[in-house]
């Protein structure tokens, strides 16, 4: 009977520690709901961005990607961004898909403009820069080297 009580107490301790870890992970992660206004932006390519991805200005998180959808009119990826209420974005703000490093997570970086008017709920960011594919860049680099081998016709023409 005493053995059964020890097992019950140990089980409760394990559950309490697991609950503590969950609380710590939730409070230190940036998955909390952001109160603010939403704006949209269209991109040709938004590879690597998901709902919940960060929206940053100068590396500081100011919002999240709320949802992604395909615009049926122009067949571009439409991202709905939720930005904090205390961040007033000028109308000429631009958005770009960036990466935290060579293989890091992708996020949407906002470049703030100088317009006197601010974006409001439901407005659209018109200046965007799409995601760059690492595989595509490597392919272009490799094929550009292969096409410019020493002794190639283009090298001889350039030497003359």
TIRO-2110 file (N, C-alpha, C; in Angstrom, 1 decimal):
// TIRO-2110
0.8, -1.2, 0.0, N, 1, A
0.0, 0.0, 0.0, CA, 1, A
0.9, 1.3, 0.0, C, 1, A
2.0, 1.3, 0.8, N, 2, A
2.9, 2.4, 0.8, CA, 2, A
3.6, 2.6, -0.5, C, 2, A
3.8, 1.5, -1.2, N, 3, A
4.4, 1.5, -2.5, CA, 3, A
3.5, 2.2, -3.5, C, 3, A
2.2, 1.9, -3.4, N, 4, A
1.2, 2.5, -4.3, CA, 4, A
1.1, 4.0, -4.1, C, 4, A
1.3, 4.5, -2.9, N, 5, A
1.2, 5.9, -2.6, CA, 5, A
2.4, 6.6, -3.1, C, 5, A
3.6, 6.0, -3.1, N, 6, A
4.8, 6.6, -3.6, CA, 6, A
4.7, 6.8, -5.1, C, 6, A
4.2, 5.7, -5.8, N, 7, A
4.0, 5.8, -7.2, CA, 7, A
3.0, 6.9, -7.6, C, 7, A
2.0, 7.1, -6.8, N, 8, A
1.0, 8.1, -7.1, CA, 8, A
1.6, 9.5, -6.9, C, 8, A
2.4, 9.7, -5.9, N, 9, A
3.1, 11.0, -5.7, CA, 9, A
4.1, 11.3, -6.8, C, 9, A
4.8, 10.3, -7.2, N, 10, A
5.8, 10.4, -8.3, CA, 10, A
5.1, 10.8, -9.6, C, 10, A
4.0, 10.2, -9.9, N, 11, A
3.2, 10.5, -11.1, CA, 11, A
2.7, 11.9, -11.0, C, 11, A
2.3, 12.4, -9.9, N, 12, A
1.8, 13.8, -9.8, CA, 12, A
2.9, 14.7, -10.0, C, 12, A
4.1, 14.4, -9.4, N, 13, A
5.3, 15.3, -9.6, CA, 13, A
5.7, 15.3, -11.1, C, 13, A
5.7, 14.2, -11.8, N, 14, A
6.0, 14.2, -13.2, CA, 14, A
5.0, 15.0, -14.0, C, 14, A
3.7, 14.9, -13.7, N, 15, A
2.7, 15.7, -14.4, CA, 15, A
2.9, 17.2, -14.1, C, 15, A
3.2, 17.6, -12.8, N, 16, A
3.5, 19.0, -12.5, CA, 16, A
4.7, 19.5, -13.2, C, 16, A
5.7, 18.8, -13.3, N, 17, A
6.9, 19.2, -14.1, CA, 17, A
6.6, 19.4, -15.6, C, 17, A
5.9, 18.4, -16.1, N, 18, A
5.4, 18.5, -17.5, CA, 18, A
4.6, 19.8, -17.8, C, 18, A
3.7, 20.0, -16.9, N, 19, A
2.8, 21.2, -16.9, CA, 19, A
3.7, 22.5, -16.9, C, 19, A
4.7, 22.5, -16.0, N, 20, A
5.6, 23.7, -15.9, CA, 20, A
6.3, 23.9, -17.2, C, 20, A
6.8, 22.8, -17.8, N, 21, A
7.5, 23.0, -19.1, CA, 21, A
6.5, 23.5, -20.2, C, 21, A
5.3, 23.0, -20.2, N, 22, A
4.4, 23.5, -21.2, CA, 22, A
4.1, 25.0, -21.0, C, 22, A
3.9, 25.4, -19.7, N, 23, A
3.7, 26.8, -19.4, CA, 23, A
4.9, 27.7, -19.8, C, 23, A
6.1, 27.2, -19.5, N, 24, A
7.3, 28.0, -19.9, CA, 24, A
7.4, 28.1, -21.4, C, 24, A
7.2, 27.0, -22.1, N, 25, A
7.3, 27.0, -23.6, CA, 25, A
6.2, 28.0, -24.2, C, 25, A
5.0, 28.0, -23.7, N, 26, A
4.0, 28.9, -24.2, CA, 26, A
4.3, 30.3, -23.9, C, 26, A
4.7, 30.7, -22.7, N, 27, A
5.0, 32.1, -22.4, CA, 27, A
6.2, 32.6, -23.1, C, 27, A
7.2, 31.8, -23.4, N, 28, A
8.4, 32.3, -24.0, CA, 28, A
8.4, 32.1, -25.6, C, 28, A
7.3, 31.5, -26.1, N, 29, A
7.2, 31.5, -27.6, CA, 29, A
6.4, 32.7, -28.0, C, 29, A
6.4, 32.9, -29.3, N, 30, A
5.7, 34.1, -29.8, CA, 30, A
4.4, 33.6, -30.6, C, 30, A
3.7, 32.7, -30.0, N, 31, A
2.5, 32.2, -30.6, CA, 31, A
1.2, 32.8, -30.1, C, 31, A
1.4, 33.8, -29.2, N, 32, A
0.3, 34.5, -28.6, CA, 32, A
-0.5, 35.3, -29.7, C, 32, A
-1.7, 35.5, -29.5, N, 33, A
-2.5, 36.2, -30.5, CA, 33, A
-2.1, 37.7, -30.4, C, 33, A
-1.9, 38.3, -31.5, N, 34, A
-1.5, 39.7, -31.6, CA, 34, A
-2.8, 40.6, -31.9, C, 34, A
-3.1, 41.5, -31.0, N, 35, A
-4.2, 42.4, -31.2, CA, 35, A
-3.7, 43.5, -32.2, C, 35, A
-4.4, 43.8, -33.2, N, 36, A
-4.0, 44.9, -34.1, CA, 36, A
-4.9, 44.9, -35.3, C, 36, A
-4.4, 45.5, -36.4, N, 37, A
-5.1, 45.6, -37.6, CA, 37, A
-4.5, 44.7, -38.7, C, 37, A
-5.3, 44.3, -39.7, N, 38, A
-4.8, 43.5, -40.7, CA, 38, A
-4.7, 44.2, -42.0, C, 38, A
-3.6, 43.9, -42.7, N, 39, A
-3.4, 44.4, -44.1, CA, 39, A
-3.0, 43.2, -45.0, C, 39, A
-3.1, 43.4, -46.3, N, 40, A
-2.8, 42.3, -47.2, CA, 40, A
-1.6, 42.7, -48.1, C, 40, A
-1.0, 41.8, -48.7, N, 41, A
0.1, 42.0, -49.6, CA, 41, A
0.1, 40.8, -50.6, C, 41, A
0.3, 41.1, -51.9, N, 42, A
0.4, 40.0, -52.9, CA, 42, A
1.9, 39.8, -53.3, C, 42, A
2.2, 38.5, -53.4, N, 43, A
3.6, 38.1, -53.8, CA, 43, A
3.5, 37.1, -54.9, C, 43, A
4.5, 37.1, -55.8, N, 44, A
4.6, 36.1, -56.9, CA, 44, A
5.0, 34.8, -56.3, C, 44, A
5.8, 34.7, -55.3, N, 45, A
6.3, 33.5, -54.6, CA, 45, A
6.5, 33.8, -53.1, C, 45, A
5.8, 32.9, -52.3, N, 46, A
5.8, 33.1, -50.9, CA, 46, A
6.3, 31.8, -50.2, C, 46, A
7.1, 31.1, -50.9, N, 47, A
7.6, 29.8, -50.4, CA, 47, A
8.3, 30.0, -49.0, C, 47, A
8.0, 29.2, -48.1, N, 48, A
8.6, 29.2, -46.8, CA, 48, A
7.8, 30.0, -45.7, C, 48, A
6.8, 30.7, -46.2, N, 49, A
5.9, 31.5, -45.3, CA, 49, A
4.7, 30.7, -45.0, C, 49, A
4.3, 30.6, -43.7, N, 50, A
3.1, 29.9, -43.3, CA, 50, A
2.3, 30.8, -42.4, C, 50, A
1.1, 30.4, -42.1, N, 51, A
0.3, 31.1, -41.1, CA, 51, A
1.0, 31.0, -39.8, C, 51, A
1.2, 32.2, -39.1, N, 52, A
1.9, 32.2, -37.9, CA, 52, A
3.4, 32.7, -38.0, C, 52, A
3.8, 32.8, -39.3, N, 53, A
5.2, 33.4, -39.5, CA, 53, A
5.3, 34.8, -39.0, C, 53, A
6.5, 35.2, -38.7, N, 54, A
6.7, 36.6, -38.1, CA, 54, A
6.6, 37.6, -39.2, C, 54, A
6.1, 38.8, -38.8, N, 55, A
6.2, 40.0, -39.6, CA, 55, A
7.1, 41.0, -38.7, C, 55, A
8.2, 41.4, -39.4, N, 56, A
9.2, 42.2, -38.6, CA, 56, A
9.5, 43.5, -39.3, C, 56, A
9.9, 44.5, -38.5, N, 57, A
10.5, 45.7, -38.9, CA, 57, A
11.8, 45.9, -38.3, C, 57, A
12.9, 45.9, -39.0, N, 58, A
14.3, 46.0, -38.5, CA, 58, A
14.6, 44.9, -37.6, C, 58, A
14.1, 43.7, -37.8, N, 59, A
14.4, 42.5, -37.0, CA, 59, A
13.5, 42.4, -35.8, C, 59, A
12.6, 43.3, -35.5, N, 60, A
11.7, 43.3, -34.3, CA, 60, A
10.4, 42.8, -34.8, C, 60, A
9.8, 41.8, -34.1, N, 61, A
8.5, 41.3, -34.4, CA, 61, A
7.4, 42.3, -34.1, C, 61, A
6.6, 42.6, -35.1, N, 62, A
5.6, 43.6, -35.0, CA, 62, A
4.2, 43.0, -35.4, C, 62, A
4.2, 41.7, -35.8, N, 63, A
3.0, 41.1, -36.2, CA, 63, A
3.2, 39.6, -36.6, C, 63, A
2.1, 39.1, -37.2, N, 64, A
2.2, 37.7, -37.7, CA, 64, A
1.4, 37.6, -39.0, C, 64, A
1.8, 36.5, -39.7, N, 65, A
1.0, 36.2, -40.9, CA, 65, A
-0.3, 35.5, -40.5, C, 65, A
-1.4, 36.1, -40.8, N, 66, A
-2.7, 35.5, -40.3, CA, 66, A
-3.2, 34.4, -41.2, C, 66, A
-3.1, 34.6, -42.5, N, 67, A
-3.5, 33.6, -43.4, CA, 67, A
-2.9, 33.8, -44.8, C, 67, A
-2.9, 32.8, -45.6, N, 68, A
-2.4, 32.8, -47.0, CA, 68, A
-3.5, 32.3, -47.9, C, 68, A
-3.6, 32.9, -49.0, N, 69, A
-4.6, 32.5, -50.0, CA, 69, A
-4.1, 32.8, -51.4, C, 69, A
-4.8, 32.3, -52.4, N, 70, A
-4.4, 32.6, -53.8, CA, 70, A
-5.5, 33.6, -54.3, C, 70, A
-5.0, 34.7, -54.8, N, 71, A
-5.9, 35.7, -55.4, CA, 71, A
-6.4, 35.2, -56.7, C, 71, A
-7.7, 35.0, -56.9, N, 72, A
-8.2, 34.4, -58.2, CA, 72, A
-8.1, 35.4, -59.3, C, 72, A
-7.9, 36.7, -59.1, N, 73, A
-7.8, 37.6, -60.2, CA, 73, A
-6.4, 37.6, -60.9, C, 73, A
-5.4, 37.6, -60.1, N, 74, A
-4.0, 37.7, -60.7, CA, 74, A
-3.2, 36.5, -60.4, C, 74, A
-3.7, 35.5, -59.7, N, 75, A
-3.0, 34.3, -59.4, CA, 75, A
-1.7, 34.5, -58.6, C, 75, A
-1.7, 35.4, -57.7, N, 76, A
-0.6, 35.7, -56.8, CA, 76, A
-1.0, 35.2, -55.4, C, 76, A
0.1, 34.9, -54.6, N, 77, A
-0.2, 34.5, -53.2, CA, 77, A
-0.5, 35.8, -52.5, C, 77, A
-1.6, 35.7, -51.8, N, 78, A
-2.1, 36.9, -50.9, CA, 78, A
-1.9, 36.5, -49.5, C, 78, A
-1.1, 37.4, -48.8, N, 79, A
-0.8, 37.2, -47.4, CA, 79, A
-1.6, 38.2, -46.6, C, 79, A
-2.3, 37.8, -45.6, N, 80, A
-2.9, 38.7, -44.7, CA, 80, A
-2.1, 38.8, -43.4, C, 80, A
-1.6, 40.0, -43.1, N, 81, A
-0.7, 40.3, -42.0, CA, 81, A
-1.4, 41.0, -40.9, C, 81, A
-1.3, 40.6, -39.7, N, 82, A
-1.8, 41.2, -38.5, CA, 82, A
-0.7, 42.0, -37.8, C, 82, A
-0.8, 43.3, -37.8, N, 83, A
0.2, 44.2, -37.2, CA, 83, A
-0.3, 44.8, -35.9, C, 83, A
0.6, 45.0, -35.0, N, 84, A
0.2, 45.6, -33.7, CA, 84, A
-0.4, 47.0, -33.9, C, 84, A
-1.3, 47.3, -33.0, N, 85, A
-2.0, 48.6, -33.1, CA, 85, A
-1.1, 49.8, -32.9, C, 85, A
0.0, 49.6, -32.1, N, 86, A
0.9, 50.7, -31.8, CA, 86, A
1.9, 51.0, -32.9, C, 86, A
1.9, 50.1, -34.0, N, 87, A
2.8, 50.3, -35.1, CA, 87, A
1.9, 50.9, -36.3, C, 87, A
2.1, 52.1, -36.5, N, 88, A
1.4, 52.8, -37.6, CA, 88, A
2.2, 52.8, -38.9, C, 88, A
1.8, 52.0, -39.9, N, 89, A
2.6, 51.8, -41.1, CA, 89, A
2.2, 52.9, -42.1, C, 89, A
3.1, 53.6, -42.7, N, 90, A
2.8, 54.6, -43.8, CA, 90, A
2.3, 53.8, -45.0, C, 90, A
1.5, 54.5, -45.8, N, 91, A
0.9, 53.9, -47.0, CA, 91, A
1.9, 53.3, -48.0, C, 91, A
3.1, 53.9, -48.0, N, 92, A
4.2, 53.4, -49.0, CA, 92, A
5.1, 52.4, -48.4, C, 92, A
4.6, 51.7, -47.4, N, 93, A
5.4, 50.6, -46.8, CA, 93, A
5.6, 49.5, -47.8, C, 93, A
6.7, 48.8, -47.8, N, 94, A
6.9, 47.7, -48.7, CA, 94, A
7.1, 46.4, -47.9, C, 94, A
6.9, 45.3, -48.5, N, 95, A
7.0, 44.0, -47.8, CA, 95, A
7.9, 43.0, -48.6, C, 95, A
8.7, 42.3, -48.0, N, 96, A
9.6, 41.4, -48.6, CA, 96, A
9.7, 40.1, -47.8, C, 96, A
9.9, 39.0, -48.5, N, 97, A
10.1, 37.7, -47.8, CA, 97, A
11.6, 37.6, -47.6, C, 97, A
12.0, 37.4, -46.4, N, 98, A
13.4, 37.3, -46.0, CA, 98, A
13.6, 36.0, -45.2, C, 98, A
14.9, 35.7, -45.0, N, 99, A
15.3, 34.5, -44.2, CA, 99, A
16.2, 35.0, -43.1, C, 99, A
16.1, 34.2, -41.9, N, 100, A
16.9, 34.5, -40.8, CA, 100, A
18.4, 34.1, -41.0, C, 100, A
18.7, 33.5, -42.0, N, 101, A
20.1, 33.0, -42.3, CA, 101, A
20.0, 32.2, -43.6, C, 101, A
21.1, 31.5, -43.9, N, 102, A
21.1, 30.7, -45.1, CA, 102, A
20.0, 29.7, -45.1, C, 102, A
19.8, 29.0, -44.0, N, 103, A
18.8, 27.9, -44.0, CA, 103, A
17.8, 28.2, -42.8, C, 103, A
17.7, 29.5, -42.4, N, 104, A
16.9, 29.9, -41.3, CA, 104, A
15.4, 30.0, -41.7, C, 104, A
14.6, 30.3, -40.7, N, 105, A
13.1, 30.5, -40.9, CA, 105, A
12.9, 31.7, -41.7, C, 105, A
11.8, 31.7, -42.5, N, 106, A
11.5, 32.8, -43.3, CA, 106, A
10.4, 33.7, -42.6, C, 106, A
10.5, 35.0, -42.9, N, 107, A
9.5, 35.9, -42.3, CA, 107, A
9.3, 37.0, -43.3, C, 107, A
8.3, 37.8, -43.0, N, 108, A
8.0, 39.0, -43.9, CA, 108, A
8.6, 40.2, -43.2, C, 108, A
9.5, 40.9, -44.0, N, 109, A
10.1, 42.1, -43.5, CA, 109, A
9.4, 43.3, -44.1, C, 109, A
9.1, 44.2, -43.2, N, 110, A
8.4, 45.5, -43.7, CA, 110, A
9.5, 46.6, -43.7, C, 110, A
9.5, 47.3, -44.8, N, 111, A
10.3, 48.5, -45.0, CA, 111, A
9.4, 49.7, -44.9, C, 111, A
9.5, 50.5, -43.9, N, 112, A
8.6, 51.6, -43.6, CA, 112, A
9.0, 52.8, -44.6, C, 112, A
7.9, 53.3, -45.2, N, 113, A
8.1, 54.5, -46.1, CA, 113, A
8.0, 55.8, -45.4, C, 113, A
7.7, 56.9, -46.1, N, 114, A
7.7, 58.2, -45.6, CA, 114, A
6.3, 58.9, -45.8, C, 114, A
5.3, 58.2, -46.2, N, 115, A
4.0, 58.8, -46.5, CA, 115, A
3.4, 59.3, -45.2, C, 115, A
2.7, 60.4, -45.3, N, 116, A
2.0, 61.0, -44.1, CA, 116, A
0.8, 60.2, -43.7, C, 116, A
0.1, 59.5, -44.6, N, 117, A
-1.1, 58.7, -44.3, CA, 117, A
-0.6, 57.3, -43.9, C, 117, A
-1.4, 56.7, -43.0, N, 118, A
-1.1, 55.4, -42.5, CA, 118, A
-2.0, 54.3, -43.1, C, 118, A
-1.5, 53.1, -43.2, N, 119, A
-2.4, 52.0, -43.6, CA, 119, A
-3.4, 51.7, -42.5, C, 119, A
-4.6, 51.3, -42.9, N, 120, A
-5.7, 51.1, -41.9, CA, 120, A
-6.2, 49.6, -42.2, C, 120, A
-7.0, 49.2, -41.3, N, 121, A
-7.6, 47.8, -41.4, CA, 121, A
-8.1, 47.5, -42.8, C, 121, A
-7.6, 46.4, -43.4, N, 122, A
-8.0, 46.0, -44.7, CA, 122, A
-7.3, 46.6, -45.9, C, 122, A
-6.4, 47.6, -45.6, N, 123, A
-5.6, 48.2, -46.7, CA, 123, A
-4.6, 47.2, -47.3, C, 123, A
-4.0, 47.6, -48.4, N, 124, A
-3.2, 46.7, -49.2, CA, 124, A
-1.8, 47.2, -49.4, C, 124, A
-0.8, 46.5, -49.1, N, 125, A
0.6, 46.8, -49.4, CA, 125, A
0.9, 46.5, -50.8, C, 125, A
1.3, 47.5, -51.6, N, 126, A
1.4, 47.3, -53.1, CA, 126, A
2.8, 47.0, -53.5, C, 126, A
3.8, 47.4, -52.7, N, 127, A
5.2, 47.1, -53.1, CA, 127, A
5.7, 45.9, -52.4, C, 127, A
6.0, 44.8, -53.1, N, 128, A
6.4, 43.6, -52.5, CA, 128, A
7.6, 43.0, -53.2, C, 128, A
8.3, 42.1, -52.5, N, 129, A
9.4, 41.4, -53.1, CA, 129, A
9.3, 39.9, -52.6, C, 129, A
9.2, 39.0, -53.6, N, 130, A
8.9, 37.6, -53.4, CA, 130, A
10.1, 36.9, -52.8, C, 130, A
9.8, 35.6, -52.4, N, 131, A
10.8, 34.7, -51.8, CA, 131, A
11.8, 34.3, -52.9, C, 131, A
13.1, 34.2, -52.5, N, 132, A
14.2, 33.7, -53.4, CA, 132, A
14.4, 32.3, -53.0, C, 132, A
14.5, 31.5, -54.0, N, 133, A
14.7, 30.0, -53.8, CA, 133, A
16.2, 29.7, -53.9, C, 133, A
16.7, 29.1, -52.8, N, 134, A
18.1, 28.8, -52.7, CA, 134, A
18.5, 27.8, -53.9, C, 134, A
17.6, 26.8, -54.1, N, 135, A
17.9, 25.8, -55.2, CA, 135, A
17.9, 26.5, -56.5, C, 135, A
17.1, 27.5, -56.8, N, 136, A
17.1, 28.2, -58.1, CA, 136, A
18.4, 29.0, -58.2, C, 136, A
18.8, 29.7, -57.2, N, 137, A
20.0, 30.4, -57.2, CA, 137, A
21.2, 29.5, -57.5, C, 137, A
21.3, 28.4, -56.8, N, 138, A
22.4, 27.5, -57.0, CA, 138, A
22.4, 26.9, -58.4, C, 138, A
21.2, 26.6, -58.9, N, 139, A
21.1, 26.1, -60.3, CA, 139, A
21.6, 27.1, -61.3, C, 139, A
21.3, 28.4, -61.1, N, 140, A
21.7, 29.5, -62.0, CA, 140, A
23.2, 29.6, -61.9, C, 140, A
23.8, 29.6, -60.7, N, 141, A
25.2, 29.7, -60.5, CA, 141, A
26.0, 28.5, -61.2, C, 141, A
25.5, 27.3, -61.0, N, 142, A
26.2, 26.1, -61.6, CA, 142, A
26.1, 26.2, -63.1, C, 142, A
25.0, 26.5, -63.6, N, 143, A
24.9, 26.6, -65.1, CA, 143, A
25.6, 27.7, -65.7, C, 143, A
25.8, 28.8, -65.0, N, 144, A
26.6, 29.9, -65.5, CA, 144, A
28.0, 29.6, -65.5, C, 144, A
28.5, 28.8, -64.5, N, 145, A
29.9, 28.3, -64.5, CA, 145, A
30.1, 27.3, -65.7, C, 145, A
29.2, 26.4, -65.8, N, 146, A
29.3, 25.4, -66.9, CA, 146, A
29.3, 26.0, -68.3, C, 146, A
28.5, 27.1, -68.5, N, 147, A
28.5, 27.8, -69.8, CA, 147, A
29.7, 28.7, -70.1, C, 147, A
30.4, 29.0, -69.1, N, 148, A
31.6, 29.9, -69.2, CA, 148, A
32.9, 29.1, -69.0, C, 148, A
33.0, 27.9, -69.5, N, 149, A
34.3, 27.1, -69.3, CA, 149, A
35.4, 27.8, -70.0, C, 149, A
36.7, 27.7, -69.5, N, 150, A
37.8, 28.2, -70.2, CA, 150, A
37.9, 27.6, -71.6, C, 150, A
38.3, 28.4, -72.5, N, 151, A
38.4, 28.0, -73.9, CA, 151, A
37.1, 28.0, -74.7, C, 151, A
36.1, 28.5, -74.0, N, 152, A
34.8, 28.7, -74.6, CA, 152, A
34.8, 29.8, -75.6, C, 152, A
33.9, 29.8, -76.6, N, 153, A
33.8, 30.8, -77.6, CA, 153, A
33.7, 32.2, -77.1, C, 153, A
32.9, 32.3, -76.0, N, 154, A
32.6, 33.6, -75.4, CA, 154, A
33.9, 34.2, -74.8, C, 154, A
34.8, 33.3, -74.2, N, 155, A
36.0, 33.8, -73.6, CA, 155, A
37.0, 34.2, -74.7, C, 155, A
37.0, 33.5, -75.9, N, 156, A
37.9, 34.0, -77.0, CA, 156, A
37.5, 35.3, -77.5, C, 156, A
36.1, 35.5, -77.6, N, 157, A
35.6, 36.7, -78.2, CA, 157, A
35.9, 37.9, -77.2, C, 157, A
35.8, 37.6, -75.9, N, 158, A
36.1, 38.6, -74.9, CA, 158, A
37.6, 39.0, -74.9, C, 158, A
38.5, 38.0, -75.2, N, 159, A
39.9, 38.3, -75.2, CA, 159, A
40.3, 39.2, -76.3, C, 159, A
39.6, 39.1, -77.4, N, 160, A
40.0, 39.9, -78.6, CA, 160, A
39.5, 41.3, -78.6, C, 160, A
END
